[in-house]
Amino acid sequence: MEWTEDAIALLKALWAEGHSTAEIGRRMGISKNAVVGKAHRLNLPARPSPIRRQEGEARPRPAAPRRVSGPTLPPLSTPAPTAEPLPVAEIAAAPVLRQVSSPRPSGGRVTTCCWPIGEPGTPSFRFCDHEALQGKPYCDSHAQLAYVKVRDRRDEAAA
């Protein structure tokens, strides 16, 4: 934009009236940033920030979040399903998990497997209580399910 003498005079007048830079820009048909830049180059007096408070003026503080005590989830509306034994056909089709004991160095931290068993939110829900592998959250059997080795496509192409 070309800053003519008339445009500079209008900017100074609107600035002295206390209009915001956005309002001055709208009235002059230019951007707010153009107004700010020219006002800075003309060394126009700074105006008080609408964010900054006067000395000694109290700042309004947002209300602290309310602390909740007790359970935060509603109780289950339906009773927990009872565990029924699986039919023999389903047991035969289920994958068999190997139980392999993992050697642990002495002084190692012993943790239990974090594999979830059951439906979350029901009384029968629990985690596997077997010893977890070192550096892993699961026991050996559940680690076999969780960590699947990625096969290389080149191996498949060679066959």
Steps between C-alpha positions, in 0.01 A plus 500: 500500500610853429482714812389843377491808720119469522522134605760580767286788631193272517704231679626752757148635558344157547791394722453810718126420533599166653364264235643149485747416228245261348236775490744748347589242237132440417432872465805554280460181298836355603618220728542530873868410462550788255354736761724360775811522281437860392409608855828353619700674226326830582580452870137549597442472876433149627153426625421298811457133424150364557667198663733679741345622824563827679746489787334354810190380313399148596504238227198277471603140558327207339313276739694193608365173364270321739653192660298184466508240771389143461452303181475699180328232292131420541417157637427227248130483422505133408628226726836350410474195278579176671789302365364201313728220390585498131367218287755228427508594129610859584764380744650274233506788248662748741874559451722324750739730680839369603598560859873557502674622810733787430827519689541824691828641614528544874401844617270550199166666554220245503173616350182324403349470155274790395288295255131578564268207560123542489278797430615835646253641750376162618591339831664208319746727315863451598852491363712191447699439817791310346849640523577744218806468279780739582453826313153399379154554651385144419580145599651272235164363384339839457818649348469238224155638422593867535830506312469351152816481292461683169584282204706637215319503166820395327480167687152442360610596145792256511275207583 
